[in-house]
Amino acid sequence: MAQIPGKDGKERRRFIAHYLEMIVAMIVGMVIGGGLVSLFCELTGHEDLLEHAGVSAPIMATNMVVGMTAWMRLRGHDWQAIGEMAAAMYVPLAIFIVPFWVGLVSGGTLLSGMHPLMLPAMWLVMSRRPAAYVHVHRLPEGDRIAHAR
């Protein structure tokens, strides 16, 4: 993360702000989604399901992707950019889940390994198309009306 994209300080600050906003959106998604999943498991009598890393890791990743997707869409990103970012967030899960399934890594390694790898993966995706992240995003007027309903 040594190189911060942007042609000037203002664009670089926007790039970093956007990156930090997406991290916050991921955390919010993880907290809200995690609460809903926990409630569902409690109501259905499957509280112990989330104790298995092979179940909780994909659920956590998905909750983070949902939060990030909502924020990126609100900021006016197109579905291609959102899909690229979602893929970047699932790649670390994919890297660790297969070794977990075959017994090469523990559940703790799965969970503690995938989360930190998401951050540079996101930075790389953003750096690939910096123009999409260095300016203020707004939904087109028609989309704002559709989202408000």
N, C-alpha and C positions, 0 to 999 in steps of 0.2 A: 504494500500500500504506500510505497514511497512516492510515487507519482500521482498527483492530484490533477485530474483533467480539468480543463477550462482555459480560456485564453487570457483571463485576468483574475485578480483577487476576488471580484464579485462572483464570477462564475464558479471559481473553486469553492467559495463559501457555500454557494447554493448546492453544489455537488455534495459536499460534506453534510450539509443540512438535510438533503434528501436521503442520503444514506442513513443518517441517524434517525430520521423520521420513520424509515422503513423498519429499522430495528425496534423502535418503540411500538410500531404497529404489529410487528411479529410478537412481541411480548404481550401486548393487549390481546391479540388473537389467542395466544397460548393460555392466558389466564381465563378469558371468557370461555373459550372452547373447552378448556380443561375442566372448568366448573360445570359446564353443561354435560360433558361426558361423565364426570364423576356423579352428577345428579342422576343421569340416566342409569348408570351402573348400580347406584344405590337403590333406585326405584325398582329395578328389575332383579335385584338380588345377586348381582355379579361384581361386588366391590373388589374382590380379589383379582379380577381380570387385569386391572391396571398395574398390578404388582409385577406383571411379566413384561420385561423390557421389549420383547418382540412385538408386543401389542401397543405398549405405551409410546414407543419411539415413533412409529408411523402416525399415530394419533397426534402426538405433539407436533410433528413436522407439518401435518395437514392443518392443524389449528393455526400454526404460524403462517402458513401459506395463505390461509383464508384471511387473516388479519392484514397481511401485506397486500393481498389482492384487492381488498376493499379500499385500503389507503391509496394504492396506485391508481385504481379506477377513479376514486374521488379526485385525485390530482390530475386526471385527464389522460393517463397513459393508455395506449391502445392494447388490445389483447395480445399482440405479439410480444410486446415488451413485458407484459405481465406473465405470459407463458415462459419466457426466457428466465425471468427472475424466479418463478416457481420451480423450474427445472434446476436452477442453481441451488435452490434450497433442498431439493430432494436428492441431489447427487451425493452429498455427504451421508445421508441415510443409506443410500444404495451401497456406498463403499463399505459401510460397517455392518449392514444387516446380513449379508451373505456369510461373512466370517462368523457372525453371531449364530446363525442358523446351524452351521456345521460344527460349532463348538470351539472355534479358534479364538474368539474373544468373549469376554463376559458381558452381561447386561449393562454393568457400570461403564465398561469401555464403549459399548454401543452408544449409550446416552451421553457420556462425557466427550466422546470423540466427534459425534455428528454436529453438535451445536457450534463449537468453535470453528469448524470447517465451513459452516454456512456463511460466516462473515467474509472471508476472502473470496468465496465463490460469488457472493453478491457483488463485491467490489469489482471482480473481474468482468461480470456481466455488464455492470454500469460503465466500466472503463472501455468496453468494446464499442458502445454507442453513447459517448459522453454528451452529445448534443441533446439527447432525450432527458438528461438529468441536470443540466446547468441552467435551465430557465424555469420560470414560474409556469406551472401547469394549471389549466382551467378546463373544465368540461365545456364542450360546445353548448350553446344555449338550449338546443333541443334535448340534449342528454340531461342537463340540469333539471328541466321540467319533468322528464321521464323519471328521474331518480327521486324527485320530490313527492311523487304520487305514492 
